[in-house]
Amino acid sequence: MIDILFWVTVSFIATLAGAALGRLVTLRAYSPLARLLLFVTLGYTMLAYLLLGLGLLGLLQPVPASPARGLYWFLLILVLASFIVALAPPAGLDWDGLAEHLAMAKEWVKAGRIIPLWYDHHSQFPATLQMLYAMALLWRGAIAAKLFHFSFGLIALGAVFVLTRRHISPQAAPWAAVVLGATPVFSWLTGVAYVDLPVVACVLLSVHFFLEWLSSGTVRDAVLSGLLGGAAMAFKMQGIPYFGLLLLFALYIAWQRRRQKAPCWEAVAIFGAVGMLVASPWYIKSWVITGNPVYPFAYSIFGGKQWSAQQAQWYHHHQLQFGVGELPAPEVLRALPWYERVFVGPRTPLRLLLAPFNLTFNPLPFTDPVSPAAAIMFFSIGPLYLIFTPMLLAFSGRPAKLKVLLILFGLLWIWWLYSMQQSRYLLPTMALLAPAAAYALHRCIQHRGLLRGATLAVVAMWLVIILLIKAVALYTALPVVAGIVSQEQYLASSLAPYPVISHINSHTPRDAKVISYGEVRLFYLDRDYLWGDPVYHRMIIYDTMTGPEDLLAAYNRLGITYVLYQPALLNRLSANCEPVGPLLQAAMEEGYLNEVAIPAAYRGYHLLAVTAAGTQVHY
């Protein structure tokens, strides 16, 4: 059986290598079978020449046997499969990439400068990775951009390995990388153009150097920890609680050591200053442009352009809706006493207690609307954390620094429960728990008898499941990566709005401007556009409109010539908002919006042309 697995693995890697080489020439004229045979043959030949080179250098030697060798093979296969998935064009599961991260980078490249995109409040967030995306779009394309996010996945795996080997247990280090790599939401993120993996990598590295500072007390380690904590905040505002908690922890340590000969207040001050200095450009930019350094959050304190108190309430309510349990309507929630608002909906005491189990076995309420199967395969945290972390209680002689990681995890877990219970936002926190789960797993395997056998069986079963999930993603991505199908064919079949976007690109004037309701994944749209849903901005103030004439005047003021909308998505995205649908319907009945004939197969999307008539209305 092992021989068969070895042959399948080597053949798979060789085929991928042959496919990569085959993409250098145009092969679409040949049948898929002919191309597959070509790729396998090329791959085997390349592998043979690689071994020839190693032999000539005297490096053709067997790898020494070690218990961890199977783990490294798993990680290698997982990384290679993730790399292939990352080579596919951004499609259906890359929602935020197509709506925000790649889209804003594309707009900045088109403008030749960083400009405020008022229709998308996310464009005011820290955008360090989006700068790399812009560079990729400027010289290559979206696939190159995706590879930057993939790279941070590799850095995160290396960081959790280094942290565990240095501070917890060398034997548990490969297990820590496996635990993190086998987390479904982590594995999925390696194949999309999001901005979460840099935060995971920076948090792990910042904590690694923070633990070094606890041991060494040197300013150098404090500087490096602060530098990486600041980088986490510069990639995403989600890094703020991680850096803030480390700063509080550092202050506590400095207070404890205040009577030592060499107090560490200076190192703590440098840690805080370096972190804030690294992150500050993005927050200063947001403050200057919007009037709010953390736009659109903290609106009651800072305010902010193109935003309102009502939108801040909608946004906050939307974030609180994640998790098991139904949240009351905004007006009902506001009417409750503060002590009741703390424990309502997903935050009732019982649901808070059951959150680890629900997150593991019922991940759907903790992510954006997807199918139950997709939630389990791509957006869950997997069972390894829940199974093995509690088993730490059974072992004595635990490393001292494990306690620090568990304290950090516990406080950040509480933060997550009371902020936004989105599984993806918990990933940096789970990455800090990976060394603990890995240490417990390693200790279980060290035992003989039933515990060892049960542990190996559970882990092996889960790793097989992860590889099967990755195989599903590969099955979708490999045809376009290998050139068997074109990018147009791939996107038309895997991204719902792509056919209608392609139609707009080819059938409207180049100076057309589109407003989109319900659909925000507009990266592939090569026309000026803005989002129309009232939850996103105040460029159009729907609540002052008395009829379709006001809507038309707003369109004329903004230069809108086409309306794209998807009724099903509009109803979902505009929940608790002013009804835009009746205004659009009234405008169509009055002849202000005319339906543009598009193929019926465009999955429920409607395209409307805006008339030139209408009275200008100023808001």
C-alpha positions as CSV (number, residue, x, y, z in Angstrom):
1,M,0.0,0.0,0.0
2,I,2.8,2.4,0.8
3,D,4.4,1.7,-2.5
4,I,1.2,2.6,-4.3
5,L,0.9,5.8,-2.3
6,F,4.5,6.7,-3.1
7,W,4.0,6.0,-6.9
8,V,0.7,8.1,-6.9
9,T,2.4,11.0,-5.1
10,V,5.5,11.1,-7.3
11,S,3.3,10.7,-10.5
12,F,1.0,13.5,-9.4
13,I,4.0,15.9,-8.7
14,A,5.6,14.9,-12.0
15,T,2.3,15.6,-13.9
16,L,2.0,19.0,-12.3
17,A,5.6,19.8,-13.2
18,G,4.9,18.7,-16.8
19,A,1.7,20.8,-16.9
20,A,3.6,23.8,-15.8
21,L,6.2,23.3,-18.6
22,G,3.5,22.6,-21.1
23,R,1.8,25.9,-20.5
24,L,4.8,27.6,-22.1
25,V,3.5,26.6,-25.5
26,T,-0.1,26.6,-26.9
27,L,-1.6,23.1,-26.7
28,R,-5.3,23.8,-27.1
29,A,-5.3,22.2,-30.5
30,Y,-4.7,18.8,-28.9
31,S,-7.2,16.6,-27.1
32,P,-7.3,16.6,-23.3
33,L,-6.0,13.0,-23.3
34,A,-3.0,13.9,-25.6
35,R,-2.1,16.8,-23.3
36,L,-2.4,14.6,-20.2
37,L,0.0,12.0,-21.7
38,L,2.3,14.8,-22.7
39,F,2.3,16.2,-19.2
40,V,3.0,12.9,-17.5
41,T,5.9,12.1,-19.9
42,L,7.4,15.5,-19.6
43,G,7.1,15.3,-15.8
44,Y,8.8,12.0,-15.5
45,T,11.6,13.2,-17.8
46,M,12.2,16.4,-15.8
47,L,12.2,14.3,-12.6
48,A,14.8,11.9,-14.1
49,Y,17.1,14.8,-15.1
50,L,16.7,16.3,-11.5
51,L,17.9,13.0,-10.1
52,L,20.7,12.9,-12.6
53,G,21.9,16.3,-11.3
54,L,21.7,15.2,-7.7
55,G,23.6,12.0,-8.6
56,L,26.4,14.0,-10.3
57,L,26.6,16.2,-7.2
58,G,26.8,13.2,-4.9
59,L,23.5,14.0,-3.3
60,L,21.6,10.9,-4.4
61,Q,21.1,9.5,-0.9
62,P,18.1,8.2,0.9
63,V,16.3,10.5,3.3
64,P,17.0,9.3,6.9
65,A,13.9,7.6,8.4
66,S,12.1,9.7,11.1
67,P,8.7,9.7,12.7
68,A,8.0,13.2,11.2
69,R,8.8,12.2,7.6
70,G,5.2,11.4,6.9
71,L,4.1,14.8,8.2
72,Y,6.5,16.5,5.9
73,W,5.2,14.5,3.0
74,F,1.6,15.6,3.9
75,L,2.7,19.2,4.1
76,L,4.5,19.0,0.8
77,I,1.4,17.5,-1.0
78,L,-0.9,20.0,0.6
79,V,1.4,23.0,-0.3
80,L,1.7,21.8,-3.9
81,A,-2.0,21.2,-4.3
82,S,-2.7,24.7,-2.8
83,F,-0.2,26.2,-5.2
84,I,-2.0,24.7,-8.2
85,V,-5.4,26.0,-6.8
86,A,-3.8,29.4,-6.4
87,L,-2.8,29.4,-10.1
88,A,-6.5,29.4,-11.2
89,P,-8.1,32.8,-11.9
90,P,-10.1,34.2,-9.0
91,A,-13.7,32.8,-9.2
92,G,-16.8,32.1,-7.2
93,L,-15.3,31.4,-3.7
94,D,-13.0,34.4,-4.0
95,W,-15.8,36.8,-2.9
96,D,-13.9,39.5,-1.0
97,G,-11.0,39.3,-3.5
98,L,-13.2,40.1,-6.4
99,A,-15.4,42.6,-4.6
100,E,-12.7,44.4,-2.6
101,H,-9.1,43.5,-2.5
102,L,-8.3,42.9,-6.2
103,A,-11.0,45.3,-7.2
104,M,-9.7,48.3,-5.3
105,A,-6.1,47.5,-6.5
106,K,-7.4,47.5,-10.1
107,E,-9.1,50.9,-9.6
108,W,-5.9,52.4,-8.1
109,V,-3.8,51.1,-11.0
110,K,-6.3,52.5,-13.5
111,A,-6.3,55.9,-11.8
112,G,-2.5,55.8,-11.4
113,R,-2.8,56.8,-7.8
114,I,-4.4,55.9,-4.5
115,I,-7.9,57.5,-4.5
116,P,-10.8,57.2,-2.1
117,L,-13.4,54.7,-3.5
118,W,-16.4,56.1,-1.6
119,Y,-18.8,53.4,-2.8
120,D,-16.7,50.8,-0.8
121,H,-15.9,51.7,2.8
122,H,-13.5,48.7,2.8
123,S,-11.2,50.8,0.6
124,Q,-10.3,52.9,3.6
125,F,-9.0,50.0,5.6
126,P,-5.3,49.3,5.9
127,A,-4.2,48.0,2.5
128,T,-0.6,46.7,2.7
129,L,-1.2,43.5,0.8
130,Q,-3.4,45.4,-1.8
131,M,-0.3,47.3,-2.7
132,L,1.4,44.1,-3.7
133,Y,-1.8,43.2,-5.6
134,A,-1.6,46.5,-7.4
135,M,2.0,45.8,-8.4
136,A,0.9,42.4,-9.7
137,L,-2.0,43.8,-11.7
138,L,0.3,46.6,-13.0
139,W,2.8,44.1,-14.5
140,R,1.1,40.7,-14.6
141,G,-2.4,39.9,-13.5
142,A,-4.8,38.5,-10.8
143,I,-3.0,35.1,-10.6
144,A,0.3,36.7,-9.7
145,A,-1.6,38.7,-7.0
146,K,-3.1,35.5,-5.6
147,L,0.4,34.1,-5.2
148,F,1.3,36.8,-2.8
149,H,-1.5,35.7,-0.5
150,F,-0.4,32.1,-0.9
151,S,3.1,33.1,0.1
152,F,1.9,34.3,3.4
153,G,0.3,30.9,4.0
154,L,3.8,29.4,3.6
155,I,5.2,32.0,6.0
156,A,2.5,31.2,8.5
157,L,3.3,27.4,8.3
158,G,6.9,28.2,8.8
159,A,6.2,30.6,11.7
160,V,4.1,28.1,13.7
161,F,6.8,25.5,13.1
162,V,9.5,27.8,14.4
163,L,7.5,29.1,17.3
164,T,6.6,25.5,18.5
165,R,10.1,24.1,18.0
166,R,11.7,27.0,19.9
167,H,9.3,27.5,22.8
168,I,7.1,24.4,23.1
169,S,8.7,21.2,21.9
170,P,10.9,20.3,18.9
171,Q,9.0,17.0,18.4
172,A,5.7,18.9,18.3
173,A,6.8,21.4,15.7
174,P,5.9,19.4,12.5
175,W,2.5,18.5,14.2
176,A,1.8,22.3,14.7
177,A,2.4,23.0,11.0
178,V,0.1,20.0,10.2
179,V,-2.6,21.2,12.6
180,L,-2.6,24.7,11.0
181,G,-2.3,23.4,7.5
182,A,-5.2,20.9,8.0
183,T,-7.5,23.7,9.2
184,P,-10.0,24.0,6.3
185,V,-10.4,27.7,6.4
186,F,-6.6,28.1,6.3
187,S,-6.3,25.7,3.4
188,W,-9.0,27.5,1.5
189,L,-7.4,30.9,2.1
190,T,-4.2,29.8,0.4
191,G,-6.1,29.7,-2.9
192,V,-7.9,33.1,-2.8
193,A,-6.9,36.8,-3.0
194,Y,-7.9,37.8,0.6
195,V,-5.8,39.6,3.2
196,D,-6.1,37.2,6.2
197,L,-3.0,35.1,5.9
198,P,-0.6,38.0,6.4
199,V,-2.3,38.7,9.7
200,V,-1.9,35.0,10.7
201,A,1.8,35.0,9.7
202,C,2.6,38.4,11.4
203,V,0.8,37.4,14.6
204,L,2.6,34.1,14.9
205,L,6.0,35.8,14.3
206,S,5.2,38.7,16.7
207,V,4.3,36.2,19.4
208,H,7.4,34.1,18.7
209,F,9.7,37.2,19.2
210,F,7.6,38.2,22.2
211,L,8.3,34.9,23.8
212,E,12.0,35.3,23.0
213,W,11.8,38.7,24.8
214,L,10.3,37.1,27.9
215,S,13.3,34.8,28.1
216,S,16.1,37.2,26.9
217,G,14.8,40.6,28.0
218,T,16.7,42.1,25.1
219,V,15.4,45.2,23.3
220,R,16.1,43.5,20.0
221,D,13.5,40.9,20.5
222,A,11.0,43.6,21.7
223,V,11.7,45.6,18.6
224,L,11.1,42.6,16.3
225,S,7.9,41.6,18.1
226,G,6.6,45.2,17.9
227,L,7.7,45.4,14.2
228,L,5.6,42.4,13.3
229,G,2.7,43.3,15.5
230,G,2.6,46.7,13.7
231,A,2.8,44.8,10.4
232,A,-0.3,42.8,11.4
233,M,-2.2,46.1,12.0
234,A,-0.9,47.4,8.7
235,F,-2.3,44.5,6.8
236,K,-5.7,44.5,8.5
237,M,-7.4,46.3,11.4
238,Q,-8.0,42.8,12.8
239,G,-4.3,43.0,14.0
240,I,-5.2,45.7,16.5
241,P,-6.5,43.5,19.3
242,Y,-3.5,41.1,18.9
243,F,-1.0,43.9,19.2
244,G,-3.0,45.6,21.9
245,L,-3.1,42.4,24.0
246,L,0.6,41.8,23.6
247,L,1.2,45.4,24.7
248,L,-0.9,44.9,27.8
249,F,0.9,41.7,28.5
250,A,4.3,43.5,28.1
251,L,3.2,46.2,30.6
252,Y,2.2,43.5,33.1
253,I,5.5,41.7,32.7
254,A,7.4,45.1,33.1
255,W,5.4,45.8,36.3
256,Q,6.2,42.3,37.7
257,R,9.9,42.9,37.0
258,R,10.0,46.5,38.2
259,R,12.3,45.7,41.1
260,Q,14.9,43.9,39.1
261,K,18.2,45.5,38.4
262,A,17.4,46.0,34.8
263,P,13.7,46.9,34.5
264,C,12.2,46.5,31.1
265,W,10.0,49.6,30.8
266,E,12.3,50.8,28.0
267,A,11.8,47.6,25.9
268,V,8.0,47.9,26.4
269,A,8.0,51.5,25.3
270,I,10.0,50.6,22.2
271,F,7.7,47.7,21.5
272,G,4.7,49.9,21.5
273,A,6.3,52.7,19.6
274,V,7.7,50.5,16.8
275,G,4.4,48.7,16.3
276,M,2.3,51.9,16.1
277,L,4.9,53.6,13.9
278,V,4.8,50.7,11.4
279,A,1.0,50.7,11.2
280,S,0.4,54.5,11.5
281,P,0.6,55.5,7.7
282,W,-2.7,53.7,6.9
283,Y,-4.6,55.0,9.9
284,I,-3.3,58.6,9.3
285,K,-4.3,58.3,5.7
286,S,-7.8,57.2,6.7
287,W,-8.0,60.0,9.2
288,V,-7.0,62.6,6.7
289,I,-9.4,61.4,3.9
290,T,-12.4,60.4,6.0
291,G,-12.0,62.1,9.3
292,N,-11.8,58.7,11.1
293,P,-8.6,56.7,11.6
294,V,-10.5,53.4,11.9
295,Y,-13.2,54.2,9.4
296,P,-16.0,53.3,9.4
297,F,-15.8,51.9,12.9
298,A,-16.2,54.1,16.0
299,Y,-18.5,56.4,14.1
300,S,-20.0,57.8,17.3
301,I,-16.5,59.1,18.3
302,F,-14.9,60.2,15.0
303,G,-17.8,60.4,12.5
304,G,-16.7,59.9,8.9
305,K,-17.4,61.1,5.3
306,Q,-20.0,59.2,3.2
307,W,-21.2,57.4,6.3
308,S,-24.0,57.9,8.9
309,A,-25.2,56.8,12.3
310,Q,-27.8,54.6,10.7
311,Q,-25.3,52.8,8.5
312,A,-23.0,52.3,11.5
313,Q,-25.9,50.6,13.3
314,W,-26.6,48.4,10.3
315,Y,-23.0,47.5,10.0
316,H,-22.6,46.7,13.7
317,H,-25.9,44.6,13.6
318,H,-24.7,42.7,10.6
319,Q,-21.4,41.8,12.4
320,L,-23.3,40.6,15.5
321,Q,-25.5,38.3,13.4
322,F,-22.7,35.7,12.9
323,G,-23.0,32.7,15.2
324,V,-25.7,30.2,16.3
325,G,-28.9,32.0,17.3
326,E,-31.1,34.7,15.9
327,L,-30.2,38.3,16.8
328,P,-33.2,40.6,17.4
329,A,-33.9,43.4,14.9
330,P,-31.8,46.5,15.3
331,E,-34.6,48.6,16.9
332,V,-35.5,45.8,19.3
333,L,-31.8,45.3,20.2
334,R,-31.3,49.0,20.9
335,A,-34.3,49.0,23.2
336,L,-32.9,46.3,25.4
337,P,-31.0,47.2,28.6
338,W,-27.3,47.0,28.2
339,Y,-26.9,44.0,30.4
340,E,-29.5,42.1,28.3
341,R,-27.8,43.1,25.0
342,V,-24.6,41.5,26.2
343,F,-26.3,38.0,26.4
344,V,-28.7,37.9,23.4
345,G,-28.8,36.0,20.1
346,P,-25.5,34.1,19.5
347,R,-24.3,35.4,22.9
348,T,-26.6,33.7,25.3
349,P,-24.7,32.0,28.1
350,L,-25.4,28.5,26.7
351,R,-24.4,29.4,23.2
352,L,-21.2,31.0,24.4
353,L,-20.4,27.8,26.2
354,L,-21.2,25.6,23.2
355,A,-19.4,27.9,20.7
356,P,-16.4,25.6,20.4
357,F,-18.6,22.6,19.5
358,N,-20.8,24.6,17.2
359,L,-17.8,26.2,15.4
360,T,-16.3,22.7,14.9
361,F,-19.4,20.7,13.9
362,N,-21.8,23.4,12.6
363,P,-19.7,26.0,10.9
364,L,-22.4,27.4,8.6
365,P,-23.7,30.1,11.0
366,F,-20.1,31.4,11.4
367,T,-19.5,32.3,7.8
368,D,-21.0,34.2,4.9
369,P,-24.0,32.5,3.2
370,V,-22.8,29.3,1.5
371,S,-24.0,25.8,1.2
372,P,-23.6,23.5,4.3
373,A,-21.1,21.4,2.4
374,A,-19.0,24.4,1.4
375,A,-19.1,25.6,5.0
376,I,-17.6,22.3,6.3
377,M,-15.1,21.9,3.5
378,F,-13.8,25.5,3.3
379,F,-14.8,27.6,6.3
380,S,-14.6,25.4,9.3
381,I,-11.7,25.1,11.8
382,G,-11.7,21.3,11.8
383,P,-11.8,18.9,14.8
384,L,-8.1,18.7,15.8
385,Y,-8.2,21.8,18.1
386,L,-11.3,20.6,20.0
387,I,-10.1,17.0,20.3
388,F,-6.5,17.5,21.5
389,T,-6.3,20.9,23.3
390,P,-8.4,19.8,26.3
391,M,-6.1,16.7,26.7
392,L,-3.4,19.0,27.9
393,L,-5.0,18.7,31.3
394,A,-4.0,15.0,31.3
395,F,-0.2,15.6,31.0
396,S,2.2,17.0,33.5
397,G,5.4,18.8,32.8
398,R,3.9,21.1,30.2
399,P,6.3,23.8,28.9
400,A,6.0,27.1,30.7
401,K,5.4,29.2,27.6
402,L,2.5,27.1,26.7
403,K,0.6,28.9,29.5
404,V,1.3,32.2,27.8
405,L,-0.2,31.0,24.5
406,L,-3.2,29.6,26.3
407,I,-3.8,32.9,28.1
408,L,-3.5,34.8,24.8
409,F,-5.9,32.4,23.2
410,G,-8.4,32.6,26.0
411,L,-8.6,36.4,25.9
412,L,-8.7,36.6,22.2
413,W,-11.4,33.9,22.1
414,I,-13.5,36.1,24.4
415,W,-12.8,39.1,22.1
416,W,-14.0,37.1,19.1
417,L,-17.2,35.9,20.8
418,Y,-18.2,39.5,21.5
419,S,-17.1,41.1,18.3
420,M,-17.9,39.2,15.0
421,Q,-18.2,35.5,15.2
422,Q,-16.9,34.9,11.7
423,S,-14.7,31.8,11.5
424,R,-12.2,33.4,9.2
425,Y,-11.6,36.2,11.7
426,L,-10.7,33.6,14.3
427,L,-7.9,32.1,12.3
428,P,-5.0,34.0,13.8
429,T,-6.3,33.0,17.3
430,M,-6.5,29.4,16.3
431,A,-3.0,29.6,14.9
432,L,-1.8,30.5,18.4
433,L,-3.6,27.4,19.7
434,A,-2.0,25.1,17.1
435,P,1.2,24.6,19.2
436,A,-0.9,23.6,22.2
437,A,-3.0,21.1,20.2
438,A,0.2,19.8,18.5
439,Y,1.9,19.3,21.9
440,A,-1.0,17.4,23.3
441,L,-1.2,15.3,20.1
442,H,2.5,14.5,20.3
443,R,2.1,13.5,23.9
444,C,-0.8,11.2,23.0
445,I,1.3,9.5,20.4
446,Q,4.1,8.9,22.9
447,H,1.8,6.8,24.9
448,R,1.5,3.1,24.1
449,G,-1.7,1.2,23.6
450,L,-5.2,2.4,23.0
451,L,-4.5,6.2,23.3
452,R,-1.7,6.1,20.7
453,G,-3.7,4.0,18.3
454,A,-6.9,6.1,18.6
455,T,-4.8,9.3,18.2
456,L,-3.2,8.1,15.0
457,A,-6.5,6.8,13.6
458,V,-8.3,10.1,14.2
459,V,-5.4,12.2,12.8
460,A,-5.0,10.0,9.8
461,M,-8.7,10.0,9.0
462,W,-8.8,13.8,9.2
463,L,-5.7,14.3,7.1
464,V,-7.2,12.0,4.4
465,I,-10.4,14.1,4.5
466,I,-8.4,17.3,4.1
467,L,-6.6,15.9,1.1
468,L,-10.0,14.9,-0.4
469,I,-11.3,18.4,0.2
470,K,-8.2,19.7,-1.6
471,A,-8.8,17.2,-4.4
472,V,-12.2,18.8,-4.9
473,A,-10.6,22.2,-5.3
474,L,-8.0,20.7,-7.6
475,Y,-10.6,19.0,-9.7
476,T,-12.1,22.5,-10.4
477,A,-8.8,24.4,-10.8
478,L,-6.6,21.9,-12.7
479,P,-8.3,22.1,-16.1
480,V,-7.8,25.9,-16.4
481,V,-4.3,25.7,-14.8
482,A,-3.2,23.0,-17.3
483,G,-4.8,24.9,-20.2
484,I,-7.4,22.3,-20.9
485,V,-10.1,24.9,-20.7
486,S,-9.7,28.6,-21.3
487,Q,-10.0,31.2,-18.5
488,E,-13.2,32.5,-20.2
489,Q,-14.8,29.0,-20.0
490,Y,-13.6,28.5,-16.4
491,L,-15.0,31.9,-15.2
492,A,-18.2,31.5,-17.1
493,S,-18.9,28.2,-15.3
494,S,-17.5,29.1,-11.8
495,L,-18.4,32.8,-11.2
496,A,-22.1,33.6,-11.4
497,P,-21.8,37.3,-12.5
498,Y,-19.0,36.7,-15.1
499,P,-21.3,36.1,-18.2
500,V,-23.2,39.3,-17.6
501,I,-20.0,41.2,-16.8
502,S,-18.4,40.0,-20.0
503,H,-21.6,41.0,-21.9
504,I,-21.3,44.6,-20.5
505,N,-17.6,44.7,-21.4
506,S,-18.3,43.9,-25.0
507,H,-21.7,45.6,-25.6
508,T,-21.5,48.9,-23.8
509,P,-19.5,52.1,-24.6
510,R,-16.1,52.4,-23.0
511,D,-17.3,55.5,-21.1
512,A,-20.3,53.7,-19.6
513,K,-20.7,53.8,-15.9
514,V,-22.6,51.0,-14.0
515,I,-24.3,51.0,-10.7
516,S,-24.7,47.6,-9.2
517,Y,-27.3,46.4,-6.7
518,G,-26.8,43.1,-4.9
519,E,-23.7,42.1,-6.8
520,V,-20.3,43.5,-5.7
521,R,-17.9,41.0,-7.3
522,L,-17.1,43.4,-10.1
523,F,-13.3,42.9,-10.5
524,Y,-13.7,41.7,-14.1
525,L,-15.9,44.6,-15.1
526,D,-13.9,46.9,-17.4
527,R,-16.2,49.9,-17.0
528,D,-16.4,52.6,-14.3
529,Y,-18.8,51.4,-11.6
530,L,-20.0,51.8,-8.0
531,W,-22.0,49.8,-5.6
532,G,-25.6,51.0,-5.2
533,D,-26.8,49.3,-2.0
534,P,-27.5,51.8,0.7
535,V,-25.5,49.9,3.3
536,Y,-22.2,50.9,1.7
537,H,-22.1,54.7,1.4
538,R,-24.0,58.0,1.2
539,M,-23.2,58.9,-2.4
540,I,-26.9,58.3,-3.0
541,I,-29.3,59.2,-0.1
542,Y,-32.3,57.0,-0.7
543,D,-34.2,57.9,2.4
544,T,-34.9,61.5,1.1
545,M,-36.3,60.3,-2.2
546,T,-40.0,60.6,-2.9
547,G,-40.1,59.0,-6.3
548,P,-38.3,57.6,-9.3
549,E,-37.5,61.1,-10.5
550,D,-35.2,61.6,-7.5
551,L,-33.4,58.3,-8.3
552,L,-32.9,59.3,-11.9
553,A,-31.5,62.7,-10.9
554,A,-29.0,61.0,-8.6
555,Y,-28.0,58.7,-11.5
556,N,-27.5,61.7,-13.8
557,R,-25.5,63.6,-11.1
558,L,-23.1,60.6,-10.8
559,G,-22.9,59.9,-14.5
560,I,-24.6,56.5,-14.2
561,T,-25.7,55.1,-17.6
562,Y,-26.5,51.4,-16.7
563,V,-28.0,49.6,-13.7
564,L,-27.0,46.0,-12.9
565,Y,-29.0,44.2,-10.3
566,Q,-29.6,40.7,-9.0
567,P,-32.9,40.7,-7.1
568,A,-32.0,37.7,-4.9
569,L,-28.7,39.2,-3.8
570,L,-30.2,42.7,-3.4
571,N,-32.8,41.4,-1.0
572,R,-30.1,39.7,1.1
573,L,-27.6,42.5,1.1
574,S,-30.2,45.3,1.7
575,A,-31.9,43.6,4.7
576,N,-32.8,46.3,7.3
577,C,-32.2,49.0,4.7
578,E,-34.4,51.3,2.7
579,P,-36.1,49.3,0.0
580,V,-34.3,50.0,-3.3
581,G,-36.3,47.5,-5.2
582,P,-39.6,49.6,-5.3
583,L,-37.7,52.6,-6.5
584,L,-36.1,50.6,-9.3
585,Q,-39.5,49.2,-10.2
586,A,-41.1,52.6,-10.3
587,A,-38.3,54.0,-12.4
588,M,-38.8,51.2,-14.9
589,E,-42.6,51.8,-15.0
590,E,-42.0,55.5,-15.7
591,G,-39.6,54.7,-18.5
592,Y,-36.5,56.1,-16.8
593,L,-34.8,52.7,-16.8
594,N,-35.1,50.4,-19.8
595,E,-34.4,46.7,-19.8
596,V,-31.4,45.7,-21.9
597,A,-31.8,42.4,-23.7
598,I,-29.3,40.0,-22.4
599,P,-29.2,36.1,-22.7
600,A,-31.6,34.5,-20.3
601,A,-28.9,32.1,-19.1
602,Y,-27.2,35.0,-17.2
603,R,-28.5,33.6,-13.9
604,G,-31.1,36.1,-12.8
605,Y,-29.2,39.3,-13.5
606,H,-30.9,42.3,-15.0
607,L,-29.2,45.1,-17.0
608,L,-31.1,48.4,-17.3
609,A,-30.1,51.5,-19.4
610,V,-30.6,54.9,-17.8
611,T,-32.4,57.5,-19.8
612,A,-30.9,61.0,-20.2
613,A,-34.0,62.8,-18.9
614,G,-34.6,63.9,-15.3
615,T,-34.2,66.9,-13.0
616,Q,-31.1,67.4,-11.1
617,V,-31.5,67.0,-7.4
618,H,-28.8,68.1,-4.9
619,Y,-28.4,66.4,-1.6
